[in-house]
């Protein structure tokens, strides 16, 4: 799982060949920390079909504001450079996979 920033968001997410799941996260957010192992497992299992990245909202306000992210964790799926799905809140891996099935 990769960390992205305002500086490389365009290259890593917008320009990606694969769909990208972005977790907008923060160090102070317990549900975000809860999602760490879930996202790592997802990245390993679905790495050939989905890129999984994290963006720290406190260190990257430009991207956070551009996509109007207000709650942590927010998950956004980008395909072809466009956000195609958004979900808010921690969830188990099984549910996350179900919610991602239409974009994979």
N, CA, C and O atoms as a GROMACS GRO file, in nm:
protein
  416
    1UNK      N    1   0.086  -0.118   0.000
    1UNK     CA    2   0.000   0.000   0.000
    1UNK      C    3   0.090   0.124   0.000
    1UNK      O    4   0.187   0.132   0.076
    2UNK      N    5   0.057   0.218  -0.084
    2UNK     CA    6   0.140   0.336  -0.105
    2UNK      C    7   0.078   0.458  -0.038
    2UNK      O    8  -0.044   0.471  -0.032
    3UNK      N    9   0.162   0.547   0.012
    3UNK     CA   10   0.116   0.678   0.059
    3UNK      C   11   0.127   0.775  -0.057
    3UNK      O   12   0.230   0.778  -0.125
    4UNK      N   13   0.022   0.854  -0.080
    4UNK     CA   14   0.028   0.957  -0.184
    4UNK      C   15   0.016   1.094  -0.118
    4UNK      O   16  -0.030   1.106  -0.005
    5UNK      N   17   0.058   1.196  -0.191
    5UNK     CA   18   0.056   1.333  -0.140
    5UNK      C   19  -0.007   1.424  -0.245
    5UNK      O   20  -0.037   1.383  -0.356
    6UNK      N   21  -0.027   1.550  -0.205
    6UNK     CA   22  -0.076   1.649  -0.302
    6UNK      C   23   0.016   1.651  -0.425
    6UNK      O   24  -0.031   1.664  -0.538
    7UNK      N   25   0.147   1.638  -0.401
    7UNK     CA   26   0.245   1.650  -0.509
    7UNK      C   27   0.237   1.536  -0.610
    7UNK      O   28   0.254   1.558  -0.730
    8UNK      N   29   0.211   1.412  -0.563
    8UNK     CA   30   0.211   1.300  -0.659
    8UNK      C   31   0.074   1.238  -0.682
    8UNK      O   32   0.064   1.132  -0.744
    9UNK      N   33  -0.032   1.301  -0.632
    9UNK     CA   34  -0.167   1.247  -0.649
    9UNK      C   35  -0.203   1.232  -0.796
    9UNK      O   36  -0.258   1.130  -0.838
   10UNK      N   37  -0.170   1.333  -0.874
   10UNK     CA   38  -0.199   1.331  -1.019
   10UNK      C   39  -0.134   1.209  -1.085
   10UNK      O   40  -0.200   1.136  -1.159
   11UNK      N   41  -0.007   1.187  -1.058
   11UNK     CA   42   0.066   1.077  -1.122
   11UNK      C   43   0.021   0.941  -1.070
   11UNK      O   44  -0.001   0.848  -1.148
   12UNK      N   45   0.006   0.930  -0.938
   12UNK     CA   46  -0.023   0.800  -0.876
   12UNK      C   47  -0.169   0.756  -0.891
   12UNK      O   48  -0.198   0.638  -0.908
   13UNK      N   49  -0.261   0.853  -0.885
   13UNK     CA   50  -0.404   0.819  -0.883
   13UNK      C   51  -0.471   0.854  -1.015
   13UNK      O   52  -0.527   0.766  -1.081
   14UNK      N   53  -0.466   0.980  -1.054
   14UNK     CA   54  -0.535   1.025  -1.176
   14UNK      C   55  -0.479   0.954  -1.299
   14UNK      O   56  -0.554   0.918  -1.390
   15UNK      N   57  -0.347   0.935  -1.303
   15UNK     CA   58  -0.284   0.875  -1.420
   15UNK      C   59  -0.272   0.724  -1.416
   15UNK      O   60  -0.211   0.665  -1.505
   16UNK      N   61  -0.328   0.660  -1.315
   16UNK     CA   62  -0.313   0.515  -1.300
   16UNK      C   63  -0.391   0.438  -1.406
   16UNK      O   64  -0.503   0.475  -1.443
   17UNK      N   65  -0.330   0.329  -1.453
   17UNK     CA   66  -0.397   0.239  -1.547
   17UNK      C   67  -0.508   0.161  -1.476
   17UNK      O   68  -0.615   0.138  -1.532
   18UNK      N   69  -0.480   0.121  -1.352
   18UNK     CA   70  -0.576   0.044  -1.272
   18UNK      C   71  -0.672   0.136  -1.199
   18UNK      O   72  -0.641   0.253  -1.178
   19UNK      N   73  -0.789   0.085  -1.161
   19UNK     CA   74  -0.872   0.162  -1.067
   19UNK      C   75  -0.792   0.180  -0.937
   19UNK      O   76  -0.712   0.094  -0.901
   20UNK      N   77  -0.813   0.292  -0.869
   20UNK     CA   78  -0.738   0.321  -0.746
   20UNK      C   79  -0.836   0.345  -0.632
   20UNK      O   80  -0.929   0.425  -0.644
   21UNK      N   81  -0.814   0.274  -0.520
   21UNK     CA   82  -0.889   0.299  -0.398
   21UNK      C   83  -0.803   0.390  -0.312
   21UNK      O   84  -0.694   0.351  -0.269
   22UNK      N   85  -0.852   0.510  -0.285
   22UNK     CA   86  -0.780   0.606  -0.202
   22UNK      C   87  -0.848   0.611  -0.066
   22UNK      O   88  -0.968   0.634  -0.056
   23UNK      N   89  -0.769   0.589   0.040
   23UNK     CA   90  -0.821   0.611   0.174
   23UNK      C   91  -0.772   0.747   0.220
   23UNK      O   92  -0.651   0.770   0.232
   24UNK      N   93  -0.866   0.838   0.245
   24UNK     CA   94  -0.832   0.967   0.305
   24UNK      C   95  -0.828   0.940   0.455
   24UNK      O   96  -0.930   0.906   0.515
   25UNK      N   97  -0.711   0.956   0.515
   25UNK     CA   98  -0.688   0.912   0.652
   25UNK      C   99  -0.621   1.021   0.735
   25UNK      O  100  -0.579   1.124   0.682
   26UNK      N  101  -0.612   0.997   0.865
   26UNK     CA  102  -0.543   1.089   0.956
   26UNK      C  103  -0.483   1.008   1.071
   26UNK      O  104  -0.538   0.905   1.111
   27UNK      N  105  -0.372   1.056   1.123
   27UNK     CA  106  -0.304   0.987   1.232
   27UNK      C  107  -0.391   0.980   1.358
   27UNK      O  108  -0.382   0.884   1.434
   28UNK      N  109  -0.475   1.080   1.378
   28UNK     CA  110  -0.555   1.090   1.500
   28UNK      C  111  -0.687   1.012   1.491
   28UNK      O  112  -0.768   1.020   1.583
   29UNK      N  113  -0.708   0.938   1.383
   29UNK     CA  114  -0.837   0.875   1.356
   29UNK      C  115  -0.833   0.725   1.388
   29UNK      O  116  -0.776   0.648   1.310
   30UNK      N  117  -0.893   0.681   1.501
   30UNK     CA  118  -0.892   0.537   1.536
   30UNK      C  119  -0.952   0.446   1.428
   30UNK      O  120  -0.893   0.342   1.399
   31UNK      N  121  -1.068   0.480   1.366
   31UNK     CA  122  -1.120   0.392   1.261
   31UNK      C  123  -1.024   0.380   1.142
   31UNK      O  124  -1.021   0.277   1.074
   32UNK      N  125  -0.947   0.486   1.116
   32UNK     CA  126  -0.849   0.481   1.006
   32UNK      C  127  -0.741   0.378   1.038
   32UNK      O  128  -0.702   0.299   0.952
   33UNK      N  129  -0.693   0.380   1.163
   33UNK     CA  130  -0.591   0.283   1.204
   33UNK      C  131  -0.647   0.142   1.195
   33UNK      O  132  -0.575   0.049   1.158
   34UNK      N  133  -0.774   0.125   1.229
   34UNK     CA  134  -0.842  -0.004   1.220
   34UNK      C  135  -0.839  -0.057   1.077
   34UNK      O  136  -0.829  -0.178   1.055
   35UNK      N  137  -0.849   0.032   0.981
   35UNK     CA  138  -0.856  -0.008   0.840
   35UNK      C  139  -0.719  -0.047   0.782
   35UNK      O  140  -0.713  -0.108   0.676
   36UNK      N  141  -0.611  -0.012   0.850
   36UNK     CA  142  -0.476  -0.042   0.799
   36UNK      C  143  -0.458  -0.187   0.756
   36UNK      O  144  -0.423  -0.212   0.640
   37UNK      N  145  -0.480  -0.284   0.847
   37UNK     CA  146  -0.462  -0.425   0.809
   37UNK      C  147  -0.559  -0.470   0.698
   37UNK      O  148  -0.523  -0.552   0.614
   38UNK      N  149  -0.680  -0.416   0.699
   38UNK     CA  150  -0.780  -0.451   0.597
   38UNK      C  151  -0.731  -0.406   0.460
   38UNK      O  152  -0.738  -0.481   0.363
   39UNK      N  153  -0.681  -0.282   0.452
   39UNK     CA  154  -0.634  -0.228   0.324
   39UNK      C  155  -0.507  -0.298   0.276
   39UNK      O  156  -0.490  -0.320   0.156
   40UNK      N  157  -0.418  -0.334   0.371
   40UNK     CA  158  -0.297  -0.407   0.332
   40UNK      C  159  -0.334  -0.542   0.271
   40UNK      O  160  -0.278  -0.581   0.169
   41UNK      N  161  -0.428  -0.612   0.334
   41UNK     CA  162  -0.474  -0.741   0.282
   41UNK      C  163  -0.539  -0.724   0.145
   41UNK      O  164  -0.515  -0.803   0.053
   42UNK      N  165  -0.621  -0.621   0.132
   42UNK     CA  166  -0.688  -0.593   0.005
   42UNK      C  167  -0.585  -0.565  -0.105
   42UNK      O  168  -0.598  -0.614  -0.217
   43UNK      N  169  -0.483  -0.486  -0.072
   43UNK     CA  170  -0.378  -0.452  -0.169
   43UNK      C  171  -0.305  -0.578  -0.215
   43UNK      O  172  -0.272  -0.591  -0.333
   44UNK      N  173  -0.279  -0.672  -0.123
   44UNK     CA  174  -0.211  -0.796  -0.159
   44UNK      C  175  -0.300  -0.885  -0.247
   44UNK      O  176  -0.254  -0.940  -0.346
   45UNK      N  177  -0.427  -0.897  -0.208
   45UNK     CA  178  -0.518  -0.988  -0.279
   45UNK      C  179  -0.562  -0.935  -0.415
   45UNK      O  180  -0.576  -1.011  -0.511
   46UNK      N  181  -0.583  -0.804  -0.423
   46UNK     CA  182  -0.641  -0.746  -0.545
   46UNK      C  183  -0.541  -0.660  -0.623
   46UNK      O  184  -0.581  -0.583  -0.711
   47UNK      N  185  -0.414  -0.671  -0.590
   47UNK     CA  186  -0.311  -0.585  -0.650
   47UNK      C  187  -0.305  -0.584  -0.801
   47UNK      O  188  -0.262  -0.486  -0.862
   48UNK      N  189  -0.349  -0.694  -0.863
   48UNK     CA  190  -0.346  -0.699  -1.009
   48UNK      C  191  -0.467  -0.629  -1.070
   48UNK      O  192  -0.467  -0.598  -1.190
   49UNK      N  193  -0.571  -0.602  -0.989
   49UNK     CA  194  -0.693  -0.538  -1.040
   49UNK      C  195  -0.719  -0.401  -0.980
   49UNK      O  196  -0.797  -0.322  -1.034
   50UNK      N  197  -0.653  -0.371  -0.865
   50UNK     CA  198  -0.684  -0.249  -0.791
   50UNK      C  199  -0.559  -0.198  -0.721
   50UNK      O  200  -0.487  -0.275  -0.657
   51UNK      N  201  -0.534  -0.069  -0.734
   51UNK     CA  202  -0.424  -0.005  -0.662
   51UNK      C  203  -0.484   0.055  -0.534
   51UNK      O  204  -0.589   0.119  -0.539
   52UNK      N  205  -0.418   0.034  -0.420
   52UNK     CA  206  -0.469   0.084  -0.292
   52UNK      C  207  -0.367   0.184  -0.237
   52UNK      O  208  -0.250   0.150  -0.220
   53UNK      N  209  -0.412   0.307  -0.210
   53UNK     CA  210  -0.323   0.411  -0.158
   53UNK      C  211  -0.389   0.484  -0.042
   53UNK      O  212  -0.511   0.479  -0.024
   54UNK      N  213  -0.306   0.552   0.038
   54UNK     CA  214  -0.354   0.634   0.147
   54UNK      C  215  -0.308   0.777   0.128
   54UNK      O  216  -0.199   0.802   0.078
   55UNK      N  217  -0.394   0.870   0.168
   55UNK     CA  218  -0.358   1.012   0.164
   55UNK      C  219  -0.388   1.071   0.302
   55UNK      O  220  -0.501   1.066   0.349
   56UNK      N  221  -0.285   1.126   0.367
   56UNK     CA  222  -0.302   1.186   0.498
   56UNK      C  223  -0.364   1.326   0.480
   56UNK      O  224  -0.303   1.414   0.419
   57UNK      N  225  -0.485   1.344   0.534
   57UNK     CA  226  -0.558   1.469   0.511
   57UNK      C  227  -0.492   1.589   0.577
   57UNK      O  228  -0.503   1.701   0.527
   58UNK      N  229  -0.422   1.566   0.689
   58UNK     CA  230  -0.358   1.678   0.760
   58UNK      C  231  -0.237   1.731   0.683
   58UNK      O  232  -0.206   1.850   0.690
   59UNK      N  233  -0.169   1.643   0.611
   59UNK     CA  234  -0.048   1.684   0.538
   59UNK      C  235  -0.076   1.720   0.393
   59UNK      O  236   0.011   1.773   0.324
   60UNK      N  237  -0.199   1.692   0.346
   60UNK     CA  238  -0.232   1.713   0.204
   60UNK      C  239  -0.368   1.782   0.189
   60UNK      O  240  -0.462   1.724   0.135
   61UNK      N  241  -0.379   1.907   0.236
   61UNK     CA  242  -0.508   1.976   0.234
   61UNK      C  243  -0.560   2.006   0.093
   61UNK      O  244  -0.681   2.015   0.073
   62UNK      N  245  -0.471   2.022  -0.003
   62UNK     CA  246  -0.512   2.058  -0.139
   62UNK      C  247  -0.603   1.950  -0.199
   62UNK      O  248  -0.712   1.979  -0.247
   63UNK      N  249  -0.556   1.826  -0.196
   63UNK     CA  250  -0.634   1.714  -0.251
   63UNK      C  251  -0.758   1.689  -0.168
   63UNK      O  252  -0.866   1.665  -0.222
   64UNK      N  253  -0.743   1.695  -0.036
   64UNK     CA  254  -0.855   1.673   0.056
   64UNK      C  255  -0.968   1.771   0.026
   64UNK      O  256  -1.084   1.732   0.017
   65UNK      N  257  -0.934   1.898   0.010
   65UNK     CA  258  -1.035   2.001  -0.019
   65UNK      C  259  -1.090   1.988  -0.160
   65UNK      O  260  -1.209   2.013  -0.183
   66UNK      N  261  -1.006   1.949  -0.255
   66UNK     CA  262  -1.051   1.936  -0.394
   66UNK      C  263  -1.163   1.833  -0.406
   66UNK      O  264  -1.254   1.849  -0.488
   67UNK      N  265  -1.158   1.728  -0.323
   67UNK     CA  266  -1.260   1.624  -0.329
   67UNK      C  267  -1.361   1.634  -0.215
   67UNK      O  268  -1.439   1.542  -0.190
   68UNK      N  269  -1.357   1.748  -0.145
   68UNK     CA  270  -1.455   1.780  -0.040
   68UNK      C  271  -1.468   1.670   0.065
   68UNK      O  272  -1.578   1.633   0.105
   69UNK      N  273  -1.352   1.619   0.108
   69UNK     CA  274  -1.350   1.514   0.210
   69UNK      C  275  -1.361   1.579   0.348
   69UNK      O  276  -1.279   1.662   0.385
   70UNK      N  277  -1.464   1.539   0.423
   70UNK     CA  278  -1.488   1.597   0.554
   70UNK      C  279  -1.475   1.496   0.668
   70UNK      O  280  -1.445   1.535   0.781
   71UNK      N  281  -1.498   1.369   0.641
   71UNK     CA  282  -1.496   1.265   0.744
   71UNK      C  283  -1.385   1.165   0.716
   71UNK      O  284  -1.352   1.138   0.601
   72UNK      N  285  -1.328   1.110   0.824
   72UNK     CA  286  -1.225   1.009   0.810
   72UNK      C  287  -1.275   0.879   0.872
   72UNK      O  288  -1.343   0.883   0.974
   73UNK      N  289  -1.245   0.765   0.813
   73UNK     CA  290  -1.184   0.753   0.681
   73UNK      C  291  -1.288   0.767   0.571
   73UNK      O  292  -1.401   0.721   0.584
   74UNK      N  293  -1.247   0.833   0.463
   74UNK     CA  294  -1.328   0.835   0.342
   74UNK      C  295  -1.252   0.754   0.238
   74UNK      O  296  -1.132   0.771   0.221
   75UNK      N  297  -1.324   0.667   0.169
   75UNK     CA  298  -1.265   0.587   0.062
   75UNK      C  299  -1.322   0.637  -0.069
   75UNK      O  300  -1.444   0.653  -0.083
   76UNK      N  301  -1.235   0.661  -0.166
   76UNK     CA  302  -1.279   0.701  -0.298
   76UNK      C  303  -1.214   0.611  -0.401
   76UNK      O  304  -1.094   0.582  -0.394
   77UNK      N  305  -1.294   0.568  -0.496
   77UNK     CA  306  -1.240   0.487  -0.605
   77UNK      C  307  -1.230   0.577  -0.728
   77UNK      O  308  -1.327   0.641  -0.768
   78UNK      N  309  -1.111   0.580  -0.787
   78UNK     CA  310  -1.087   0.657  -0.909
   78UNK      C  311  -1.065   0.559  -1.022
   78UNK      O  312  -0.988   0.463  -1.009
   79UNK      N  313  -1.133   0.583  -1.134
   79UNK     CA  314  -1.111   0.503  -1.254
   79UNK      C  315  -1.103   0.599  -1.371
   79UNK      O  316  -1.189   0.686  -1.387
   80UNK      N  317  -0.999   0.585  -1.452
   80UNK     CA  318  -0.981   0.675  -1.565
   80UNK      C  319  -0.965   0.820  -1.522
   80UNK      O  320  -1.004   0.912  -1.594
   81UNK      N  321  -0.908   0.840  -1.403
   81UNK     CA  322  -0.882   0.975  -1.354
   81UNK      C  323  -1.000   1.042  -1.286
   81UNK      O  324  -0.987   1.155  -1.239
   82UNK      N  325  -1.114   0.975  -1.281
   82UNK     CA  326  -1.234   1.034  -1.222
   82UNK      C  327  -1.279   0.956  -1.099
   82UNK      O  328  -1.268   0.833  -1.096
   83UNK      N  329  -1.330   1.027  -0.996
   83UNK     CA  330  -1.387   0.954  -0.882
   83UNK      C  331  -1.519   0.889  -0.925
   83UNK      O  332  -1.608   0.957  -0.975
   84UNK      N  333  -1.531   0.758  -0.905
   84UNK     CA  334  -1.652   0.687  -0.947
   84UNK      C  335  -1.733   0.635  -0.828
   84UNK      O  336  -1.847   0.592  -0.845
   85UNK      N  337  -1.674   0.638  -0.709
   85UNK     CA  338  -1.745   0.587  -0.592
   85UNK      C  339  -1.682   0.646  -0.466
   85UNK      O  340  -1.560   0.666  -0.461
   86UNK      N  341  -1.764   0.674  -0.366
   86UNK     CA  342  -1.714   0.723  -0.237
   86UNK      C  343  -1.788   0.652  -0.124
   86UNK      O  344  -1.909   0.630  -0.132
   87UNK      N  345  -1.713   0.618  -0.020
   87UNK     CA  346  -1.770   0.552   0.098
   87UNK      C  347  -1.706   0.614   0.221
   87UNK      O  348  -1.588   0.649   0.219
   88UNK      N  349  -1.783   0.630   0.327
   88UNK     CA  350  -1.732   0.690   0.450
   88UNK      C  351  -1.744   0.591   0.564
   88UNK      O  352  -1.847   0.526   0.581
   89UNK      N  353  -1.636   0.580   0.644
   89UNK     CA  354  -1.640   0.498   0.763
   89UNK      C  355  -1.569   0.365   0.747
   89UNK      O  356  -1.558   0.311   0.637
   90UNK      N  357  -1.521   0.314   0.860
   90UNK     CA  358  -1.453   0.184   0.862
   90UNK      C  359  -1.553   0.074   0.831
   90UNK      O  360  -1.672   0.087   0.861
   91UNK      N  361  -1.504  -0.034   0.772
   91UNK     CA  362  -1.588  -0.149   0.740
   91UNK      C  363  -1.501  -0.273   0.732
   91UNK      O  364  -1.381  -0.263   0.706
   92UNK      N  365  -1.560  -0.391   0.754
   92UNK     CA  366  -1.483  -0.514   0.739
   92UNK      C  367  -1.444  -0.538   0.593
   92UNK      O  368  -1.508  -0.486   0.501
   93UNK      N  369  -1.339  -0.616   0.573
   93UNK     CA  370  -1.289  -0.640   0.438
   93UNK      C  371  -1.397  -0.699   0.347
   93UNK      O  372  -1.410  -0.658   0.231
   94UNK      N  373  -1.473  -0.794   0.399
   94UNK     CA  374  -1.578  -0.858   0.318
   94UNK      C  375  -1.675  -0.755   0.262
   94UNK      O  376  -1.710  -0.758   0.145
   95UNK      N  377  -1.718  -0.662   0.348
   95UNK     CA  378  -1.812  -0.559   0.304
   95UNK      C  379  -1.746  -0.463   0.205
   95UNK      O  380  -1.809  -0.421   0.108
   96UNK      N  381  -1.621  -0.429   0.231
   96UNK     CA  382  -1.549  -0.340   0.140
   96UNK      C  383  -1.539  -0.404   0.002
   96UNK      O  384  -1.560  -0.338  -0.099
   97UNK      N  385  -1.507  -0.533  -0.002
   97UNK     CA  386  -1.498  -0.603  -0.131
   97UNK      C  387  -1.633  -0.605  -0.203
   97UNK      O  388  -1.639  -0.587  -0.325
   98UNK      N  389  -1.741  -0.626  -0.127
   98UNK     CA  390  -1.875  -0.624  -0.187
   98UNK      C  391  -1.903  -0.487  -0.249
   98UNK      O  392  -1.954  -0.477  -0.361
   99UNK      N  393  -1.868  -0.381  -0.175
   99UNK     CA  394  -1.895  -0.245  -0.224
   99UNK      C  395  -1.806  -0.210  -0.343
   99UNK      O  396  -1.842  -0.123  -0.423
  100UNK      N  397  -1.692  -0.276  -0.356
  100UNK     CA  398  -1.600  -0.248  -0.467
  100UNK      C  399  -1.628  -0.335  -0.589
  100UNK      O  400  -1.571  -0.312  -0.696
  101UNK      N  401  -1.714  -0.436  -0.574
  101UNK     CA  402  -1.733  -0.534  -0.682
  101UNK      C  403  -1.776  -0.469  -0.814
  101UNK      O  404  -1.739  -0.517  -0.921
  102UNK      N  405  -1.854  -0.362  -0.808
  102UNK     CA  406  -1.901  -0.299  -0.932
  102UNK      C  407  -1.795  -0.212  -1.000
  102UNK      O  408  -1.815  -0.171  -1.114
  103UNK      N  409  -1.684  -0.184  -0.933
  103UNK     CA  410  -1.580  -0.102  -0.996
  103UNK      C  411  -1.454  -0.181  -1.030
  103UNK      O  412  -1.362  -0.129  -1.093
  104UNK      N  413  -1.451  -0.307  -0.987
  104UNK     CA  414  -1.332  -0.390  -1.018
  104UNK      C  415  -1.348  -0.459  -1.152
  104UNK      O  416  -1.258  -0.533  -1.195
   0.00000   0.00000   0.00000
